[in-house]
């Protein structure tokens, strides 16, 4: 019997896309032998009150520049055209039609784990996908207690980065070289994204 394709999706605001996002996805891909990883920029993250600073087009372009040359990484822009908050359940309901007979995963950081029980439609979601939990330094493992949830823990030693700090540095014209991939740093600087 042919093995199911293992496809992971990584949702977030990505404002901007940074090395922390990239390393989380790489760690998940390597640990679980994923065939593909797709980054899913949210139109409006339901867990954040503030809308993104960069436009949807800018955030999508920063992801594309950040993953350039990585064979099994791509983007899925399905949430960007949707009105209102971006709920993972709605995305997964679409994704499972596009990728039938695949083992679907959703990548989250350990900072999101305590809030997982409050995700919209989590009771349905856990029967459609498995979660990949990338453990971030400084965050305790608090089990969300969602019945039926399958969770794959992955270690990631990278020092966590803050998108807020990156935006502040960009606004002051400071170097972002150690925080974002080179193509993303150039794009932010040339387009004055956070000025």
GINORJO-V806971 format. One record per backbone hydrogen bond with DSSP energy under -1.0 kcal/mol. NH is the residue of the N-H (numbers start at 1). CO is the residue of the C=O. If there is no record, write none. Layout:
NH/CO + NH/CO
//
This chain:
7/103 + 8/36 + 9/105 + 10/38 + 12/40 + 19/179 + 22/18 + 23/19 + 24/20 + 25/21 + 26/22 + 27/23 + 28/24 + 29/25 + 30/26 + 31/27 + 32/28 + 34/29 + 35/6 + 36/6 + 37/72 + 38/8 + 39/74 + 40/10 + 42/12 + 48/45 + 59/55 + 60/56 + 61/57 + 62/58 + 63/59 + 64/60 + 65/61 + 66/62 + 67/63 + 70/67 + 73/70 + 74/37 + 76/39 + 80/77 + 82/79 + 86/44 + 91/87 + 92/88 + 93/89 + 94/90 + 95/91 + 96/92 + 98/94 + 99/95 + 103/5 + 105/7 + 106/130 + 107/9 + 108/132 + 110/134 + 112/109 + 115/112 + 116/113 + 118/115 + 119/116 + 122/119 + 125/121 + 126/122 + 127/124 + 128/125 + 129/125 + 130/104 + 131/150 + 132/106 + 133/152 + 134/108 + 135/154 + 139/136 + 149/146 + 152/131 + 154/133 + 166/162 + 167/163 + 168/164 + 169/165 + 170/166 + 171/167 + 172/168 + 173/170 + 174/169 + 179/176 + 180/176 + 185/181 + 186/182 + 187/183 + 188/184 + 189/185 + 190/186 + 191/187 + 193/188 + 195/192
//
